[in-house]
């Protein structure tokens, strides 16, 4: 992804993520911020990118027509909610920022804004001879990079959840007093 971002002329920073608050107002104690700050994404100003992953079977996204819902529809709903609240903050505080929610579902669905970002990053990418097995096209490379990053995040989440469950289970077992078993009482 990094070569695509360089080729597109976009500068992305993770260390100086822009908070959604006025810099000149010491009384503004808002802690809301995105995950990345991009300069030159849609114009010369800054765009705050907020990455989110949601599960499509959360009851918020399920209704009578959910079985026929398009892939990534849960990610789009999640992105709309994120954008609505962030854009309200930006408008109320009159900030010179844009906001974009990059969302995924845990099953691999990409939100519309994620597709738009990939299209923007790959629209002016250097066109080279590509081999679908060894060197995919820039657009395919972007989808594969994000898809594998999503798979790694899901694996990390499951490993951490398992570790927490095991730790909690062991903590309960060692903290309570053991009761005598019926066999040990009769001996």
Buried (B, 14 or more C-beta within 10 A) or exposed (E): BEEBBEBBEBEBEEEEBBBBBEEEEEEEEEEEBBEBBBBBBEEEEBBBBBBBBBEBEEEEBEEEEEEEBEEBBBBBBBBBBBBEBBBEBBEEBEBEBBBBBBBBBBBEBBBBBBEBBBEBBBEEBEEEEEEEEEEBBBBBBBBEBBEEEBEEBBEEEEEEEEEEEEEEEEEEEEEEEEEEEEEEEEE
